[in-house]
Amino acid sequence: MHNWLKPGEELDIETARSEQLRARILSVIFFSTALMVVILSALLPHKLLATLSIPAFRQPVFMLLLSIGLYEGAISFLFLAFEKKRRRVPLFGRIANVTVEITLPGVGILLVGQSVHPVHALLSPMIALYFIFIIVSVLRLSAGLSLFTGVLAAAQYCALVLYVLSTSDTSSVDPVFASPLFYTSRCVLLLAAGAAAALITRLLRLRIAGMLRAAEEKRQVIQLFGQQVSEPVAAELLNHPEHAEGVLRTVTVLFLDIRDFTPLVGSRPPREVVSYLNTVFGTLIPIVERNNGIVNQFLGDGFMATFGAPVGNAAHASDAVNAALAMHSAVERLNAQGAIPFTRIGIGVHTGEAVTGNIGAAGRRQYSVTGSAVILASRIEQLNKSYNSSVLISGSTWSRIEHHSLFTESLGTALLKGCSDPVVIYKLA
């Protein structure tokens, strides 16, 4: 039985997973940038570094980049914990994370401003950090948080511009750079970037939500359909529709019948009969499924099971024989425990070609296995009455299994109704 999650819960988990990816990407970016600062400082000529004023702010910028990388690494582990616990990340925590991240470029601008003219710091590459945080905010899968990231970045940068221009001596810089209007375009770009990220996030979230809904609907179909033909069959037919149209394949068919069922339950009340059948079938059907088989039909006091269809399985004959012996032992165990009235079963197993597919009318179809293999398996099961046996298999099945661990007794050949050639029969129990 699968523990399916609701679409909303899955979206929460996907959001935590995406947030973790976002933080991991940022961690790699800033660690790599910090490493580049070290490498460039070591490789570039000292005169070029001095011209660019890099030595003056190299250490504080390196420490800032390294700190951001460590912070994002810690955030990545935090979101991983939420993902593992399948919990929703609190909105307050996500907003706080946005606020901290958008504050970091401002800190970088102020650090650079301590080594060069503050106005030049406003024009430094540090502003690119705002755009990096806005771009990766798409992975938050929240249009509101992406827009908030852009608005906060624009507001903070505008505040820094006003602060720097009002507290610094701008007489030595180009008058264009001393005008607040010059920085308006950058603030507008930050706002536009936030709006664009919000739009992309909205579209992405709608796409993911649609995919999750489609997956949930498919799971519900599998679960509902699986109540009729088992979930493995439902999944196989949904994923490979050609199997439902009709396929000729070699399979192993097993028929099980409860011996003397009519006198066994004839005097019992209906509720007791249903309880008895549920106990027997509730024990035997899981054995079929554990051995890679499916129950195709219930026959009142028995059922038909198929091994090797619709899911292909090269060992279908061995699986069917193992299931037959395990079911025989299970019934004997139930008898010994007194869990059911004394019960005997008959099982017939045959391997051969059969046609598999959805059979029925337009409004009501059922996945079925039909053909001579099915008929022969049913006939072999009926031979248990003649041989006073519990498990019989055909020579076709016997030739496909390992015999060293089985006690088999050859019963010779039998001419079965509907079959022109004699069939070799082996007794297993």
C-alpha positions as CSV (number, residue, x, y, z in Angstrom):
1,M,0.0,0.0,0.0
2,H,1.5,3.3,-1.0
3,N,1.5,6.4,1.3
4,W,0.6,9.0,-1.4
5,L,1.0,12.6,-0.5
6,K,-1.5,15.3,-1.3
7,P,-0.6,17.7,-4.1
8,G,-0.2,20.6,-1.6
9,E,2.1,18.5,0.6
10,E,4.2,17.4,-2.4
11,L,4.4,21.1,-3.5
12,D,5.7,22.0,0.0
13,I,8.4,19.3,-0.3
14,E,9.3,20.4,-3.8
15,T,9.6,23.9,-2.5
16,A,12.0,22.9,0.3
17,R,13.9,20.8,-2.3
18,S,14.1,23.8,-4.6
19,E,15.1,26.2,-1.8
20,Q,17.9,23.8,-0.9
21,L,19.1,23.8,-4.5
22,R,19.0,27.6,-4.6
23,A,21.1,27.9,-1.4
24,R,23.5,25.2,-2.7
25,I,24.0,27.1,-6.0
26,L,24.6,30.4,-4.2
27,S,27.1,28.7,-1.9
28,V,29.0,27.4,-4.8
29,I,28.9,30.8,-6.6
30,F,30.3,32.7,-3.6
31,F,32.9,30.1,-2.6
32,S,34.1,30.1,-6.3
33,T,34.2,33.9,-6.4
34,A,36.1,34.1,-3.2
35,L,38.6,31.6,-4.6
36,M,38.9,33.7,-7.8
37,V,39.7,36.8,-5.7
38,V,42.6,34.9,-4.2
39,I,43.8,33.5,-7.5
40,L,43.6,36.9,-9.3
41,S,45.4,38.6,-6.4
42,A,48.2,36.1,-6.8
43,L,48.4,36.1,-10.6
44,L,47.7,39.7,-11.7
45,P,50.6,42.2,-11.7
46,H,50.8,44.3,-8.6
47,K,50.6,47.6,-10.6
48,L,47.3,46.5,-12.2
49,L,45.9,45.5,-8.9
50,A,46.9,48.9,-7.4
51,T,45.4,50.7,-10.4
52,L,42.1,48.9,-9.7
53,S,42.5,49.6,-6.0
54,I,42.0,45.9,-5.4
55,P,44.6,45.4,-2.6
56,A,42.7,48.0,-0.5
57,F,39.5,46.1,-0.2
58,R,40.7,42.6,-1.2
59,Q,40.6,41.1,2.3
60,P,37.2,42.5,3.5
61,V,35.6,41.5,0.2
62,F,37.1,38.0,0.4
63,M,35.8,37.6,3.9
64,L,32.4,38.8,2.8
65,L,32.2,36.4,-0.1
66,L,33.4,33.5,2.1
67,S,30.8,34.4,4.8
68,I,28.0,34.4,2.2
69,G,29.2,31.0,0.9
70,L,29.1,29.6,4.5
71,Y,25.8,31.2,5.2
72,E,24.2,29.7,2.1
73,G,25.8,26.3,2.9
74,A,24.1,26.4,6.3
75,I,20.8,27.4,4.8
76,S,21.1,24.5,2.4
77,F,21.4,22.0,5.3
78,L,18.5,23.7,7.0
79,F,16.2,23.2,4.0
80,L,17.5,19.6,3.6
81,A,16.2,19.0,7.2
82,F,12.8,20.4,6.3
83,E,12.7,18.2,3.2
84,K,13.6,15.0,5.1
85,K,11.0,15.8,7.7
86,R,8.4,16.6,5.0
87,R,7.6,19.9,6.7
88,R,6.6,23.2,5.2
89,V,9.3,25.9,5.5
90,P,7.8,28.7,7.7
91,L,7.1,31.9,5.6
92,F,8.6,34.1,8.3
93,G,11.9,32.2,8.0
94,R,11.9,32.5,4.2
95,I,11.2,36.3,4.5
96,A,14.0,36.6,7.0
97,N,16.3,34.7,4.7
98,V,15.5,37.1,1.8
99,T,16.1,40.1,4.1
100,V,19.5,38.8,5.2
101,E,20.6,37.9,1.7
102,I,19.6,41.3,0.2
103,T,21.4,43.1,3.0
104,L,24.7,41.4,2.1
105,P,25.4,43.3,-1.2
106,G,24.8,46.6,0.8
107,V,27.3,45.5,3.3
108,G,29.7,44.8,0.4
109,I,29.2,48.3,-1.0
110,L,29.9,49.8,2.4
111,L,33.1,47.7,2.8
112,V,34.3,48.8,-0.6
113,G,33.4,52.4,0.2
114,Q,35.9,52.3,3.1
115,S,38.8,51.7,0.7
116,V,37.7,53.8,-2.3
117,H,35.5,56.8,-2.7
118,P,32.0,55.9,-1.5
119,V,30.5,57.0,-4.8
120,H,32.8,54.7,-6.7
121,A,31.6,51.9,-4.4
122,L,28.1,52.5,-5.6
123,L,29.3,51.8,-9.1
124,S,31.3,48.8,-8.1
125,P,30.5,45.2,-9.2
126,M,28.9,44.7,-5.8
127,I,25.6,45.8,-7.3
128,A,25.7,42.6,-9.4
129,L,25.1,40.6,-6.2
130,Y,21.6,42.1,-6.0
131,F,20.9,40.6,-9.5
132,I,22.3,37.3,-8.5
133,F,20.0,37.0,-5.5
134,I,17.0,38.1,-7.6
135,I,17.7,35.6,-10.4
136,V,18.0,32.6,-8.1
137,S,15.0,33.7,-6.1
138,V,13.0,32.0,-8.9
139,L,14.0,28.7,-7.2
140,R,12.0,29.8,-4.1
141,L,8.9,28.9,-6.1
142,S,7.1,31.9,-4.6
143,A,6.2,34.8,-6.8
144,G,5.6,37.0,-3.8
145,L,9.1,36.3,-2.4
146,S,10.7,37.0,-5.8
147,L,8.9,40.3,-6.1
148,F,9.8,41.1,-2.5
149,T,13.5,40.3,-3.3
150,G,13.4,42.9,-6.2
151,V,11.6,45.5,-4.2
152,L,13.9,45.1,-1.2
153,A,17.0,45.3,-3.4
154,A,15.8,48.4,-5.1
155,A,14.8,50.1,-1.8
156,Q,18.1,49.2,-0.2
157,Y,20.2,50.4,-3.1
158,C,18.3,53.7,-3.3
159,A,18.7,54.1,0.5
160,L,22.5,53.5,0.1
161,V,22.7,56.0,-2.8
162,L,20.9,58.7,-0.7
163,Y,23.0,57.9,2.3
164,V,26.3,58.0,0.4
165,L,25.5,61.2,-1.5
166,S,24.3,63.0,1.6
167,T,27.3,62.1,3.8
168,S,30.2,62.1,1.3
169,D,32.2,64.9,-0.3
170,T,31.3,64.6,-4.0
171,S,33.4,67.6,-5.2
172,S,36.1,65.3,-6.5
173,V,33.8,63.0,-8.6
174,D,32.1,63.6,-11.9
175,P,28.9,65.6,-11.3
176,V,27.0,63.0,-13.2
177,F,27.8,60.4,-10.5
178,A,26.9,62.8,-7.8
179,S,23.3,63.1,-9.0
180,P,20.6,60.8,-7.5
181,L,18.9,60.7,-10.9
182,F,21.9,58.8,-12.3
183,Y,21.1,55.9,-10.0
184,T,17.4,55.9,-10.7
185,S,17.8,53.6,-13.7
186,R,19.6,51.0,-11.5
187,C,16.8,51.1,-9.0
188,V,14.3,50.6,-11.8
189,L,16.3,47.7,-13.2
190,L,16.3,46.0,-9.8
191,L,12.5,46.5,-9.6
192,A,12.0,45.2,-13.1
193,A,14.3,42.2,-12.4
194,G,12.2,41.4,-9.3
195,A,9.0,41.7,-11.3
196,A,10.3,39.5,-14.1
197,A,11.5,36.9,-11.5
198,A,8.1,36.9,-9.9
199,L,6.4,36.3,-13.3
200,I,8.7,33.5,-14.2
201,T,8.2,32.0,-10.7
202,R,4.5,32.2,-11.0
203,L,4.6,30.4,-14.4
204,L,7.0,27.8,-13.0
205,R,4.9,27.1,-9.9
206,L,1.8,26.7,-12.0
207,R,3.6,24.2,-14.3
208,I,4.9,22.3,-11.3
209,A,1.5,22.3,-9.6
210,G,-0.1,21.0,-12.8
211,M,2.5,18.2,-13.1
212,L,1.9,17.2,-9.5
213,R,-1.9,17.2,-10.0
214,A,-1.5,15.1,-13.1
215,A,0.8,12.7,-11.2
216,E,-1.7,12.6,-8.3
217,E,-4.6,11.8,-10.7
218,K,-2.5,9.1,-12.3
219,R,-1.7,7.6,-8.8
220,Q,-5.4,7.7,-8.0
221,V,-6.3,5.9,-11.2
222,I,-3.6,3.3,-10.4
223,Q,-4.9,2.9,-6.9
224,L,-8.5,2.6,-8.0
225,F,-7.7,0.4,-11.0
226,G,-5.4,-1.5,-8.7
227,Q,-8.3,-2.6,-6.6
228,Q,-9.5,-4.5,-9.6
229,V,-6.3,-5.8,-11.3
230,S,-3.6,-5.0,-8.7
231,E,-1.5,-1.8,-8.7
232,P,1.5,-3.3,-10.7
233,V,-0.9,-4.2,-13.6
234,A,-2.6,-0.8,-13.4
235,A,0.7,1.0,-13.5
236,E,2.0,-1.2,-16.4
237,L,-1.2,-0.6,-18.5
238,L,-1.1,3.1,-17.9
239,N,2.6,3.4,-18.7
240,H,2.5,1.0,-21.7
241,P,-1.0,1.2,-23.3
242,E,0.0,-1.2,-26.0
243,H,-0.2,-4.0,-23.5
244,A,-3.9,-3.4,-23.1
245,E,-4.5,-3.6,-26.9
246,G,-3.5,-7.3,-27.1
247,V,-0.2,-9.1,-26.8
248,L,0.7,-12.7,-27.4
249,R,3.3,-13.8,-24.8
250,T,4.4,-16.9,-22.9
251,V,3.0,-16.9,-19.4
252,T,2.4,-19.3,-16.5
253,V,-1.2,-19.6,-15.4
254,L,-2.2,-20.9,-12.0
255,F,-5.7,-22.0,-11.0
256,L,-6.6,-22.5,-7.4
257,D,-9.8,-24.2,-6.1
258,I,-11.1,-24.9,-2.6
259,R,-12.0,-28.6,-2.5
260,D,-15.6,-29.6,-1.4
261,F,-16.5,-25.9,-0.9
262,T,-20.3,-26.4,-1.2
263,P,-20.6,-29.0,1.7
264,L,-18.0,-27.0,3.7
265,V,-20.0,-23.8,3.8
266,G,-23.5,-25.1,2.9
267,S,-24.9,-24.8,6.5
268,R,-23.0,-21.7,7.5
269,P,-24.5,-18.2,7.6
270,P,-23.4,-15.8,4.7
271,R,-21.3,-13.6,7.0
272,E,-19.3,-16.6,8.2
273,V,-18.8,-17.7,4.6
274,V,-17.5,-14.3,3.6
275,S,-15.2,-14.2,6.6
276,Y,-13.9,-17.6,5.7
277,L,-13.1,-16.7,2.1
278,N,-11.5,-13.4,3.2
279,T,-9.3,-15.3,5.6
280,V,-8.2,-17.8,3.0
281,F,-7.8,-15.4,0.1
282,G,-6.3,-12.8,2.4
283,T,-3.5,-15.3,3.1
284,L,-3.1,-16.7,-0.4
285,I,-3.2,-13.6,-2.6
286,P,-0.2,-11.8,-0.9
287,I,1.8,-15.0,-1.7
288,V,0.9,-14.7,-5.3
289,E,1.9,-11.0,-5.3
290,R,5.2,-11.7,-3.5
291,N,6.1,-14.1,-6.2
292,N,5.5,-11.5,-9.0
293,G,2.1,-12.8,-10.0
294,I,-1.3,-11.1,-10.3
295,V,-4.8,-12.4,-9.6
296,N,-6.8,-12.0,-12.8
297,Q,-10.2,-13.5,-11.7
298,F,-12.0,-14.7,-8.6
299,L,-14.0,-17.8,-9.3
300,G,-16.2,-18.0,-6.2
301,D,-14.3,-20.7,-4.4
302,G,-11.0,-20.1,-6.1
303,F,-9.1,-17.8,-8.4
304,M,-6.9,-17.6,-11.5
305,A,-3.4,-16.0,-11.3
306,T,-0.9,-15.1,-14.0
307,F,2.8,-14.9,-13.9
308,G,4.8,-13.1,-16.6
309,A,2.1,-10.6,-17.7
310,P,1.6,-7.7,-18.1
311,V,5.0,-7.2,-16.4
312,G,7.6,-9.3,-18.2
313,N,9.5,-11.8,-16.0
314,A,11.8,-14.5,-17.3
315,A,11.4,-16.6,-14.1
316,H,7.5,-16.7,-14.3
317,A,7.4,-20.5,-14.2
318,S,9.5,-20.8,-11.1
319,D,7.6,-18.0,-9.4
320,A,4.3,-19.7,-10.1
321,V,5.6,-23.0,-8.7
322,N,7.0,-21.3,-5.6
323,A,3.7,-19.5,-5.1
324,A,1.7,-22.8,-5.4
325,L,3.9,-24.6,-2.9
326,A,3.8,-21.6,-0.5
327,M,0.0,-21.5,-0.7
328,H,-0.3,-25.2,-0.1
329,S,1.8,-24.8,3.1
330,A,-0.1,-21.7,4.2
331,V,-3.5,-23.6,4.0
332,E,-2.0,-26.4,6.0
333,R,-0.8,-23.9,8.6
334,L,-4.2,-22.3,8.9
335,N,-5.7,-25.8,9.4
336,A,-3.2,-26.6,12.1
337,Q,-3.9,-23.3,13.9
338,G,-7.7,-23.8,13.7
339,A,-8.0,-20.5,12.0
340,I,-10.4,-22.0,9.4
341,P,-12.5,-25.1,9.1
342,F,-10.4,-27.9,7.7
343,T,-9.7,-27.0,4.1
344,R,-8.1,-28.7,1.1
345,I,-7.1,-26.9,-2.0
346,G,-6.2,-27.9,-5.5
347,I,-3.7,-26.0,-7.7
348,G,-3.0,-26.5,-11.4
349,V,-0.1,-24.8,-13.1
350,H,0.7,-24.6,-16.8
351,T,3.1,-22.6,-19.0
352,G,2.3,-21.6,-22.6
353,E,1.3,-18.9,-25.0
354,A,-1.7,-16.7,-24.1
355,V,-3.3,-13.5,-25.4
356,T,-3.3,-10.7,-22.9
357,G,-5.2,-7.4,-23.1
358,N,-8.2,-5.4,-22.1
359,I,-11.3,-7.4,-23.1
360,G,-15.0,-6.4,-22.9
361,A,-17.4,-3.9,-24.2
362,A,-16.7,-0.2,-24.8
363,G,-18.1,0.8,-21.4
364,R,-16.7,-2.1,-19.4
365,R,-13.3,-3.7,-20.0
366,Q,-11.1,-6.0,-17.9
367,Y,-7.5,-7.0,-18.2
368,S,-7.6,-10.6,-19.1
369,V,-5.4,-13.6,-20.1
370,T,-7.0,-16.0,-22.5
371,G,-6.0,-18.9,-24.7
372,S,-5.1,-22.6,-24.6
373,A,-2.6,-22.0,-21.7
374,V,-5.5,-20.8,-19.5
375,I,-7.7,-23.8,-20.5
376,L,-5.0,-26.3,-19.8
377,A,-4.1,-24.8,-16.4
378,S,-7.8,-25.1,-15.5
379,R,-8.0,-28.7,-16.7
380,I,-4.8,-29.6,-14.8
381,E,-6.3,-28.2,-11.6
382,Q,-9.3,-30.4,-12.0
383,L,-7.0,-33.5,-12.2
384,N,-6.3,-33.1,-8.5
385,K,-9.5,-34.8,-7.7
386,S,-8.5,-37.9,-9.8
387,Y,-5.0,-38.1,-8.4
388,N,-5.9,-37.1,-4.8
389,S,-3.2,-34.4,-5.0
390,S,-3.0,-30.7,-4.1
391,V,-0.5,-29.2,-6.6
392,L,-0.1,-30.4,-10.2
393,I,2.1,-28.8,-12.9
394,S,2.4,-29.5,-16.6
395,G,5.6,-30.8,-18.3
396,S,5.8,-27.4,-20.0
397,T,6.2,-25.7,-16.6
398,W,8.4,-28.5,-15.2
399,S,10.9,-28.0,-18.0
400,R,11.4,-24.3,-17.1
401,I,12.1,-24.6,-13.4
402,E,15.0,-25.8,-11.1
403,H,14.2,-29.2,-9.9
404,H,17.0,-29.9,-7.3
405,S,15.0,-28.4,-4.4
406,L,11.6,-29.9,-5.4
407,F,10.1,-33.3,-4.8
408,T,8.3,-34.1,-8.0
409,E,6.5,-37.3,-9.0
410,S,5.8,-37.9,-12.6
411,L,2.2,-39.0,-13.2
412,G,2.8,-39.8,-16.8
413,T,0.6,-38.2,-19.5
414,A,-3.1,-37.2,-19.4
415,L,-5.4,-36.4,-22.3
416,L,-7.2,-33.2,-21.3
417,K,-10.4,-32.0,-22.7
418,G,-9.8,-29.4,-25.4
419,C,-6.3,-30.6,-26.1
420,S,-5.5,-33.0,-28.9
421,D,-2.0,-34.0,-27.6
422,P,-1.4,-35.7,-24.2
423,V,0.1,-33.5,-21.5
424,V,2.8,-34.6,-19.1
425,I,1.7,-34.1,-15.5
426,Y,3.9,-33.8,-12.4
427,K,2.8,-33.9,-8.8
428,L,4.4,-31.5,-6.3
429,A,2.0,-32.0,-3.3
